[in-house]
Amino acid sequence: MAEIKKLSLKEKIGYAFGDGAANIAWRGVATFLFIFYTDVFGLSPVTVGVLMLVARFSDGISDVLMGIIGDRTKSKYGKFRPWILWTAVPLAAILSLLFTSPDLSSTGKIIYAYITYIFFTLIYTANNIPYGALMAVMTGDDKERTSLGSFRMVGAFGGGMLVQGALLFLVAYFGNMNPIINVSKLENEKFRVEVSTSKDVENVNIKTENGIAEFIWDDPKMESKDNVPTNKKSFSMEANKEYAFIVEGENGLTENNIFIIDQKEGYSNSMYLMSVFLAILMFITFYTTKERIQPPRAQKNNLKQDFKDLISNKPWLVLLVIGLLFNIYNSIKQGIVIIYFTHYLNNQLLAATFLIGLMLASVAGAMVTAPLGKKFGKRNLFIYALLFSGGVNALLAFCGPNDIEAIFAIGILSEFAAAMFPTLFFVMLGDAADYSEFKNGRRATGLIYSAGSFATKFGGGIAGAIIGLVLGAFHYSGQDAGAIDGAIPGIIMLMSWIPALITLVAAVLMFLYPLTQKKLDEITLELNTRRLKEQNN
C-alpha cells in the first residue's frame, strides 16, 4: 500500500533540507534580531519587545488562513509542495531586508521594523505551514513519520548551526573596516589606543581580543557622557577623526589585539549570504519530496465542519498549548544568549562556539528521539524532556562570568533534551490529523499544522516581549555601557530560571494528552484498512 511505503533516504534528507532553510531564517531572527535592533539599529528593548508581540497577533489569523488555503490548493505538485517553491525567494528576500539598516529617523526606524517584521512572519507562515503539513501526507505510517521527524529536526538544527555558528564570524569579516590603530604604552600597565577610519560609520564596537581589558575615553568631552570603564565601547565614527581611549587590564597590548567592527555592515552582508543558502535548500526540498496521502474521496470542502472537528480534537488542543509554551522557552534562551555572552561574559565570539555546541547536542537529541519515543511513548518522553531540560537550565543562575566550562556543560545538557520538543511536537501534529480522520472521517492536515506555525511564531513573540520587558525593567540600553552593567541581573534571570519555570507548566499540562502508543497503533491500522478499501473501490 502506498500509504505505508517506506520513504527513501534521499527523500528524508531532501525534506530535512527544508527545515534547515527555515531555521536559517527562524533561528537567525530568534538569536540575532533582538540584539541587532537594540545595539545596531538603535531601538529600545521595550520597543522591540512590543513590536515582536504585536506583530505576532496577526499570526493567529494568518496561520489558520494558510492552513485553509493549503488544504484547498490544487496543483500538479500537490497541495503543500508548491508553496515551498513559491515562497523560497520571497522568504530569502524579506530576511535580508529584516537585517538591513536604512538611514531613517527614530520614527522611521520603528515603522521600517514593523513593516519588515510583519511581512517576514506572513511569508514564513506561507512557507512553513505547508512544509509542516507535507510530513503528514508523505506517509501514512506514524512510525515512519517519527523517523521523518527526526530527519527534519536534524536538518533544522543543521540550519540553526550554520547561522548561529557562522554569523558572528561573518559579521566580524564583513564588518572589518581596516581602521588605523595606534597603541602607546603608558605607566602602570596602561595603554593609550587611538583609532580612526577613512569613512563615516554609524555604529562600531571596539574591544580587545580577549574581551578582558577595560576602555575609558581619553577625551574631556566624554567626561559626563560615557566615561565609565567597560570591556568595550560602541560609538559612531566620523571619517578621518581620531578617537582615543585609555585601556588597562591586559599586558602586552598591540594593534593586533584590538578589534573594531562595523556592526551595521557586518550583519547586513552576513544575512544576505545566508539568504542565498536558504533559497537553494528550499528548492532542493521541493524537487526531492512527494505527496502520497489524500483526504477521503467522499470528503467535501466544508470550512465550518473543519473548524468544528478542530476544536473538538483534544490532542490538537493540548499540543497547541504545549507548542506555545516550549517555543516561549526556546525563544527566550535563543533571544538572550548573544546578549548574555556579549555583556555578561564579555566575549561575543565565544557565543558562536557555544551555539555550535548546542546545535550538536540538538542533532544528537533529535536522532535519539525516535528510539526513545518507541521505548517510553511520545507523551511520556515529552514530559521527561521538559522536566530535564528546564531543571538543568535553571542551574545557569549559579554560574559566574568565569565559569565557562559549567555554562557550556549546562547549556549542552539542557539543549539535548530541548531538541526533543519540536521533534515530537510536529510528529504528534500528524498523529492529531490521523485522529481527526479516524474519529470524524475527515482530514484537514494544513489546518491542524497551522498550530505548529502559530505556536512557533506567537511563542517567539511572547518571548520577545518577556525579554524586552525584563531588560526594560533593568533599564538596559545596548548603546550605553553603564546601563548594560546595571541590567546584568535581568540578563542572568532570562538565561536561567525564567525559561525553566515555563517547562514545568508545560510538563504538567502534557499529562492531558490522550494519544497513547496503543491508541495510535489502533488508529494507524484502521486508517490503512479504510484507505485500502477506498483504493480497491
C-alpha positions as CSV (number, residue, x, y, z in Angstrom):
1,M,0.0,0.0,0.0
2,A,1.3,3.4,-0.9
3,E,0.3,4.8,2.4
4,I,2.8,2.7,4.4
5,K,5.6,2.8,1.8
6,K,9.0,3.3,3.4
7,L,10.4,6.6,2.5
8,S,13.8,6.6,0.7
9,L,16.9,8.1,2.4
10,K,17.1,10.7,-0.4
11,E,13.5,11.9,0.3
12,K,14.1,12.1,4.0
13,I,17.3,14.1,3.6
14,G,15.6,16.3,1.0
15,Y,12.7,17.0,3.4
16,A,15.2,17.8,6.1
17,F,16.8,20.5,4.0
18,G,13.6,22.4,4.1
19,D,13.7,22.8,7.8
20,G,17.4,23.6,7.5
21,A,16.4,26.5,5.3
22,A,13.5,27.6,7.6
23,N,15.9,27.6,10.6
24,I,18.4,29.8,8.8
25,A,15.5,32.3,8.9
26,W,13.9,31.4,12.2
27,R,16.9,30.9,14.4
28,G,18.7,33.8,12.7
29,V,15.9,36.0,13.7
30,A,15.3,34.5,17.2
31,T,19.0,34.6,18.1
32,F,20.3,37.8,16.5
33,L,17.4,40.2,15.7
34,F,16.9,41.5,19.2
35,I,20.5,42.5,19.7
36,F,20.6,43.8,16.1
37,Y,17.6,46.0,16.8
38,T,18.9,47.3,20.2
39,D,22.7,47.5,19.6
40,V,22.9,48.3,15.9
41,F,19.6,49.7,14.7
42,G,19.2,51.7,17.9
43,L,15.7,50.7,19.1
44,S,14.9,50.4,22.8
45,P,14.3,46.9,24.3
46,V,10.7,47.8,25.2
47,T,10.0,49.0,21.7
48,V,11.4,45.7,20.3
49,G,9.5,43.6,22.8
50,V,6.2,45.3,22.0
51,L,7.0,45.0,18.2
52,M,7.5,41.3,18.5
53,L,4.4,40.8,20.5
54,V,2.1,43.0,18.4
55,A,3.4,41.5,15.1
56,R,2.5,38.0,16.3
57,F,-1.1,38.8,17.0
58,S,-1.7,38.7,13.2
59,D,-0.2,35.2,13.1
60,G,-3.2,33.5,14.7
61,I,-5.3,34.6,11.7
62,S,-2.7,34.2,9.0
63,D,-1.7,30.7,10.3
64,V,-5.3,29.5,10.2
65,L,-5.9,31.1,6.8
66,M,-2.8,29.4,5.4
67,G,-3.9,26.1,6.7
68,I,-7.2,26.5,5.0
69,I,-5.5,27.6,1.7
70,G,-3.1,24.7,1.8
71,D,-5.9,22.2,2.3
72,R,-7.7,23.7,-0.8
73,T,-4.7,24.1,-3.0
74,K,-4.8,22.1,-6.2
75,S,-1.8,21.7,-8.5
76,K,0.1,19.1,-10.3
77,Y,2.7,19.2,-7.5
78,G,0.1,18.5,-4.8
79,K,-1.4,20.7,-2.0
80,F,1.6,21.7,0.0
81,R,4.8,21.2,-2.1
82,P,4.1,24.1,-4.4
83,W,4.1,26.6,-1.6
84,I,7.7,25.6,-0.8
85,L,8.7,26.6,-4.3
86,W,6.6,29.8,-4.5
87,T,7.9,31.2,-1.2
88,A,11.6,30.3,-1.4
89,V,12.8,33.6,-2.9
90,P,10.4,35.9,-1.1
91,L,11.4,34.4,2.3
92,A,15.1,34.9,1.4
93,A,14.4,38.5,0.3
94,I,12.4,39.6,3.4
95,L,15.1,38.0,5.7
96,S,17.7,40.2,4.0
97,L,15.5,43.3,4.4
98,L,15.0,42.5,8.1
99,F,18.7,42.9,8.8
100,T,19.1,45.9,6.6
101,S,19.6,49.2,8.5
102,P,18.5,52.2,6.4
103,D,19.3,55.7,7.5
104,L,16.0,56.8,8.9
105,S,14.6,58.9,11.8
106,S,13.7,57.2,15.1
107,T,10.1,57.0,14.0
108,G,11.1,55.9,10.5
109,K,13.2,53.1,12.0
110,I,10.2,51.8,14.1
111,I,7.9,51.9,11.0
112,Y,10.5,50.1,8.9
113,A,11.0,47.4,11.7
114,Y,7.2,46.8,11.9
115,I,6.7,46.5,8.2
116,T,9.6,44.2,7.5
117,Y,9.0,42.1,10.6
118,I,5.3,41.6,9.9
119,F,6.0,40.7,6.3
120,F,8.6,38.2,7.5
121,T,6.1,36.5,9.7
122,L,3.5,36.3,6.9
123,I,5.9,34.9,4.3
124,Y,7.3,32.5,6.9
125,T,3.7,31.3,7.5
126,A,3.1,30.8,3.8
127,N,6.2,28.6,3.7
128,N,6.2,26.8,7.0
129,I,2.7,25.6,7.4
130,P,2.7,23.8,4.0
131,Y,6.2,22.5,4.8
132,G,5.0,21.0,8.2
133,A,1.8,19.6,6.7
134,L,3.8,17.9,3.9
135,M,5.2,15.5,6.5
136,A,1.7,14.1,7.3
137,V,1.0,13.4,3.6
138,M,4.3,11.9,2.6
139,T,3.5,8.7,4.6
140,G,0.6,7.2,6.5
141,D,2.7,5.2,8.9
142,D,3.1,7.0,12.3
143,K,6.4,5.2,13.0
144,E,7.8,6.2,9.6
145,R,6.6,9.7,10.3
146,T,8.5,9.7,13.5
147,S,11.7,8.8,11.6
148,L,11.0,11.5,9.1
149,G,10.5,13.9,12.1
150,S,14.0,13.0,13.4
151,F,15.5,13.8,9.9
152,R,13.6,17.0,9.9
153,M,14.9,18.1,13.2
154,V,18.5,17.2,12.2
155,G,18.0,19.4,9.2
156,A,16.5,22.1,11.4
157,F,19.4,22.0,13.8
158,G,21.9,21.9,10.9
159,G,20.4,25.1,9.5
160,G,20.5,26.6,13.0
161,M,24.1,25.6,13.4
162,L,25.0,27.2,10.1
163,V,23.5,30.6,11.0
164,Q,24.3,30.6,14.8
165,G,27.8,29.2,14.4
166,A,28.9,31.3,11.4
167,L,27.1,34.6,11.6
168,L,29.2,36.3,14.2
169,F,32.4,35.4,12.4
170,L,30.9,36.6,9.2
171,V,29.9,39.9,10.9
172,A,33.5,40.3,12.0
173,Y,34.7,39.5,8.5
174,F,32.2,41.7,6.6
175,G,32.3,44.4,9.3
176,N,36.1,44.8,9.3
177,M,36.8,48.5,8.5
178,N,40.6,48.2,8.1
179,P,40.9,51.1,10.6
180,I,44.2,52.9,11.6
181,I,45.1,51.8,15.1
182,N,48.0,53.2,17.3
183,V,48.8,51.7,20.7
184,S,51.1,53.6,23.1
185,K,52.2,52.2,26.4
186,L,51.7,54.4,29.5
187,E,52.7,53.8,33.1
188,N,51.2,51.1,35.3
189,E,50.3,48.7,32.5
190,K,48.0,51.2,30.9
191,F,47.8,51.9,27.2
192,R,46.5,54.7,25.0
193,V,44.7,53.5,22.0
194,E,44.0,55.8,19.0
195,V,41.6,54.7,16.2
196,S,40.4,56.4,13.0
197,T,38.9,55.4,9.7
198,S,38.6,56.8,6.2
199,K,34.7,56.6,6.2
200,D,31.8,57.5,8.3
201,V,30.5,54.6,10.3
202,E,27.2,54.8,12.2
203,N,27.8,52.0,14.8
204,V,31.1,50.4,15.6
205,N,32.2,48.2,18.5
206,I,35.8,48.3,19.9
207,K,37.2,45.7,22.2
208,T,40.3,43.7,22.8
209,E,40.7,40.1,21.5
210,N,40.2,38.5,24.9
211,G,37.5,41.0,26.0
212,I,39.1,41.5,29.4
213,A,40.7,44.9,29.2
214,E,38.6,48.0,30.2
215,F,38.2,51.0,28.0
216,I,37.8,54.6,29.1
217,W,37.5,57.6,26.8
218,D,40.6,59.8,26.7
219,D,38.5,62.8,25.7
220,P,37.3,65.6,28.1
221,K,34.1,65.9,26.1
222,M,33.1,62.4,27.1
223,E,33.6,63.0,30.9
224,S,29.9,63.5,31.6
225,K,28.6,61.4,28.8
226,D,30.2,57.9,28.7
227,N,33.4,57.7,30.7
228,V,32.9,54.7,32.9
229,P,35.4,51.7,32.5
230,T,33.8,49.0,30.4
231,N,35.1,46.0,28.4
232,K,34.1,47.5,25.1
233,K,32.7,50.7,23.6
234,S,30.0,51.3,21.0
235,F,30.0,54.6,19.2
236,S,29.7,56.3,15.8
237,M,32.9,57.3,13.8
238,E,33.4,60.2,11.5
239,A,35.8,59.9,8.6
240,N,39.4,60.8,9.4
241,K,38.6,61.8,13.0
242,E,40.8,60.4,15.8
243,Y,39.2,58.6,18.8
244,A,41.3,57.9,21.8
245,F,40.9,55.5,24.8
246,I,42.9,54.6,27.9
247,V,42.9,50.8,28.2
248,E,44.1,48.6,31.1
249,G,43.7,45.0,32.2
250,E,45.7,43.2,29.6
251,N,49.5,43.1,29.3
252,G,51.4,43.4,26.1
253,L,48.6,45.1,24.2
254,T,49.3,45.6,20.5
255,E,47.4,46.8,17.4
256,N,46.6,43.2,16.5
257,N,44.8,42.7,19.8
258,I,42.2,45.5,19.0
259,F,39.0,44.6,17.2
260,I,36.8,47.3,15.6
261,I,33.7,46.1,13.8
262,D,31.2,47.9,11.8
263,Q,28.2,46.0,13.1
264,K,25.7,47.5,10.6
265,E,27.6,46.4,7.5
266,G,28.6,43.1,9.1
267,Y,25.1,42.0,10.0
268,S,23.6,43.0,6.7
269,N,26.1,41.4,4.4
270,S,26.2,38.2,6.5
271,M,22.5,37.8,6.4
272,Y,22.4,38.4,2.6
273,L,24.7,35.5,2.2
274,M,22.6,33.3,4.5
275,S,19.5,34.2,2.5
276,V,21.1,32.7,-0.7
277,F,21.6,29.4,1.1
278,L,18.0,29.5,2.4
279,A,16.6,29.7,-1.1
280,I,18.8,26.9,-2.5
281,L,17.8,24.5,0.3
282,M,14.1,25.2,-0.3
283,F,14.4,24.3,-4.0
284,I,16.1,21.0,-3.1
285,T,13.2,20.1,-0.7
286,F,10.6,20.9,-3.4
287,Y,12.3,18.7,-6.0
288,T,13.0,15.7,-3.8
289,T,9.7,15.1,-2.0
290,K,6.3,13.7,-2.9
291,E,2.8,13.8,-1.6
292,R,1.0,10.4,-1.1
293,I,-1.9,10.8,1.4
294,Q,-5.1,12.4,0.1
295,P,-8.3,13.2,2.0
296,P,-11.1,10.6,1.8
297,R,-12.7,10.8,-1.7
298,A,-16.1,11.4,-0.2
299,Q,-14.9,14.4,1.8
300,K,-16.4,17.7,0.7
301,N,-14.9,21.2,1.4
302,N,-16.7,22.4,4.5
303,L,-14.9,25.1,6.4
304,K,-17.5,25.1,9.2
305,Q,-17.1,21.4,9.7
306,D,-13.3,21.6,9.6
307,F,-13.3,24.1,12.4
308,K,-15.9,22.0,14.4
309,D,-13.6,19.0,14.0
310,L,-10.6,21.1,15.0
311,I,-12.0,22.5,18.3
312,S,-13.2,19.0,19.3
313,N,-9.8,17.5,18.6
314,K,-8.4,17.1,22.2
315,P,-4.9,16.0,21.1
316,W,-4.6,19.1,18.9
317,L,-5.8,21.5,21.6
318,V,-3.3,20.1,24.1
319,L,-0.5,20.3,21.5
320,L,-1.4,23.9,20.7
321,V,-0.8,25.0,24.3
322,I,2.3,22.8,24.8
323,G,3.8,24.1,21.5
324,L,3.2,27.7,22.6
325,L,5.0,27.1,25.9
326,F,8.0,25.2,24.7
327,N,8.5,27.8,22.0
328,I,8.4,30.6,24.6
329,Y,11.1,28.6,26.5
330,N,13.3,28.0,23.4
331,S,12.9,31.6,22.1
332,I,13.8,33.2,25.4
333,K,17.0,31.2,25.5
334,Q,17.9,31.9,21.9
335,G,17.0,35.6,22.2
336,I,19.1,36.3,25.2
337,V,22.2,34.2,24.5
338,I,24.1,36.7,22.4
339,I,23.3,39.5,24.9
340,Y,24.4,37.1,27.7
341,F,27.8,36.3,26.1
342,T,28.3,39.9,24.9
343,H,27.5,41.8,28.0
344,Y,27.9,39.2,30.9
345,L,30.8,37.1,29.7
346,N,32.3,39.9,27.6
347,N,33.1,37.5,24.8
348,Q,30.6,37.7,21.9
349,L,32.5,35.4,19.5
350,L,32.5,32.7,22.2
351,A,28.8,32.7,21.8
352,A,29.3,31.2,18.3
353,T,31.2,28.3,19.8
354,F,28.5,27.9,22.5
355,L,25.8,27.9,19.8
356,I,27.6,25.3,17.8
357,G,27.8,23.1,20.9
358,L,24.1,23.5,21.4
359,M,23.4,22.6,17.8
360,L,25.5,19.4,18.0
361,A,23.6,18.5,21.2
362,S,20.3,19.2,19.3
363,V,21.3,16.9,16.5
364,A,22.0,14.2,19.0
365,G,18.8,14.8,20.8
366,A,16.8,14.7,17.6
367,M,18.5,11.4,16.5
368,V,17.6,9.6,19.7
369,T,14.0,10.8,19.8
370,A,12.6,8.1,17.6
371,P,14.0,5.1,19.5
372,L,13.3,6.8,22.9
373,G,9.8,7.5,21.7
374,K,9.2,3.9,20.9
375,K,10.6,2.9,24.3
376,F,8.7,5.4,26.5
377,G,5.9,6.6,24.3
378,K,5.8,10.1,22.8
379,R,3.8,11.7,25.6
380,N,6.0,10.3,28.4
381,L,9.2,11.2,26.6
382,F,7.9,14.8,26.1
383,I,7.3,15.1,29.8
384,Y,10.7,13.7,30.8
385,A,12.4,16.0,28.3
386,L,10.6,19.1,29.6
387,L,11.5,18.5,33.2
388,F,15.1,17.6,32.5
389,S,15.8,20.5,30.1
390,G,14.2,23.1,32.4
391,G,15.7,21.8,35.6
392,V,19.3,21.7,34.1
393,N,18.9,25.2,32.5
394,A,17.9,26.8,35.9
395,L,21.5,26.0,37.1
396,L,22.8,28.8,35.0
397,A,21.6,31.2,37.7
398,F,24.6,30.0,39.8
399,C,27.3,30.5,37.1
400,G,29.7,33.5,37.2
401,P,31.3,35.0,34.1
402,N,34.4,32.9,34.5
403,D,32.5,29.5,34.8
404,I,32.8,28.9,31.1
405,E,33.0,25.1,31.4
406,A,30.0,24.9,33.6
407,I,28.0,27.2,31.3
408,F,28.8,25.1,28.3
409,A,28.0,21.8,30.1
410,I,24.7,23.1,31.4
411,G,23.7,24.6,28.1
412,I,24.6,21.4,26.1
413,L,22.8,19.1,28.5
414,S,19.7,21.3,28.5
415,E,19.6,21.6,24.7
416,F,20.0,17.8,24.2
417,A,16.6,17.3,25.9
418,A,15.1,20.5,24.4
419,A,15.8,19.2,20.9
420,M,13.1,16.5,21.5
421,F,10.4,19.1,21.9
422,P,10.0,20.2,18.3
423,T,10.8,16.7,17.0
424,L,8.0,15.2,19.0
425,F,5.6,18.1,18.5
426,F,5.5,18.1,14.7
427,V,5.2,14.3,14.6
428,M,2.3,14.4,17.1
429,L,0.5,17.0,15.0
430,G,0.5,14.4,12.3
431,D,-1.0,11.9,14.8
432,A,-3.6,14.5,15.6
433,A,-4.5,14.7,11.9
434,D,-4.9,10.9,11.9
435,Y,-7.0,11.1,15.0
436,S,-9.4,13.6,13.3
437,E,-9.7,11.3,10.2
438,F,-10.2,8.3,12.5
439,K,-12.9,10.0,14.6
440,N,-14.7,12.1,12.0
441,G,-13.9,10.6,8.7
442,R,-12.5,14.0,7.6
443,R,-8.9,15.3,7.2
444,A,-7.7,18.9,7.3
445,T,-4.0,18.4,7.5
446,G,-3.0,22.0,6.8
447,L,-5.4,23.5,9.3
448,I,-4.1,21.1,12.0
449,Y,-0.5,22.0,11.2
450,S,-1.4,25.7,11.5
451,A,-0.9,25.0,15.2
452,G,2.7,24.4,14.7
453,S,3.4,27.7,12.9
454,F,1.2,29.6,15.3
455,A,2.9,28.1,18.4
456,T,6.3,28.8,16.9
457,K,5.7,32.4,16.0
458,F,3.4,33.5,18.7
459,G,5.6,31.8,21.3
460,G,8.6,33.7,19.8
461,G,6.5,36.9,20.1
462,I,5.7,36.4,23.7
463,A,9.3,35.5,24.4
464,G,10.5,38.7,22.7
465,A,8.0,40.7,24.9
466,I,9.3,39.0,28.0
467,I,12.9,39.7,27.1
468,G,12.1,43.3,26.3
469,L,10.1,43.9,29.5
470,V,12.6,42.3,31.8
471,L,15.5,44.2,30.2
472,G,13.5,47.4,30.2
473,A,12.8,47.0,33.9
474,F,16.5,46.9,34.4
475,H,17.0,50.0,32.1
476,Y,19.0,48.1,29.5
477,S,20.4,50.1,26.6
478,G,22.6,48.3,24.1
479,Q,24.4,51.6,23.3
480,D,25.0,52.7,26.9
481,A,27.8,50.7,28.7
482,G,26.6,51.9,32.2
483,A,23.0,50.8,31.5
484,I,24.3,47.4,30.3
485,D,26.1,46.8,33.5
486,G,23.0,47.6,35.6
487,A,20.9,45.1,33.6
488,I,23.2,42.1,34.3
489,P,20.8,40.6,36.9
490,G,18.0,40.7,34.4
491,I,20.1,39.1,31.7
492,I,21.0,36.2,34.1
493,M,17.4,35.7,35.1
494,L,16.4,35.4,31.4
495,M,19.2,33.0,30.7
496,S,18.3,30.7,33.6
497,W,15.2,30.3,35.8
498,I,12.6,32.4,33.9
499,P,12.5,30.0,31.0
500,A,12.8,27.0,33.3
501,L,9.5,27.8,35.0
502,I,7.8,27.5,31.6
503,T,8.9,23.9,31.1
504,L,7.4,23.0,34.5
505,V,4.0,24.3,33.5
506,A,4.2,22.5,30.1
507,A,5.1,19.2,31.7
508,V,2.1,19.3,33.9
509,L,-0.2,20.1,31.0
510,M,1.2,17.3,28.9
511,F,-0.5,14.8,31.1
512,L,-3.7,15.8,29.4
513,Y,-2.6,14.5,26.0
514,P,-4.8,11.4,25.3
515,L,-3.0,9.5,22.4
516,T,-1.0,6.6,23.9
517,Q,1.1,4.4,21.6
518,K,-1.6,1.7,21.9
519,K,-4.3,4.1,20.7
520,L,-2.0,5.2,17.8
521,D,-1.4,1.7,16.6
522,E,-5.2,1.2,16.6
523,I,-5.7,4.4,14.6
524,T,-3.0,3.5,12.0
525,L,-4.4,0.0,11.4
526,E,-7.9,1.3,11.0
527,L,-7.0,4.2,8.6
528,N,-4.8,2.0,6.4
529,T,-7.7,-0.5,6.2
530,R,-10.0,2.3,5.1
531,R,-7.6,3.6,2.5
532,L,-7.0,0.2,1.0
533,K,-10.8,-0.3,0.7
534,E,-11.1,3.1,-1.0
535,Q,-8.3,2.2,-3.5
536,N,-10.0,-1.1,-4.4
537,N,-13.4,0.5,-5.0
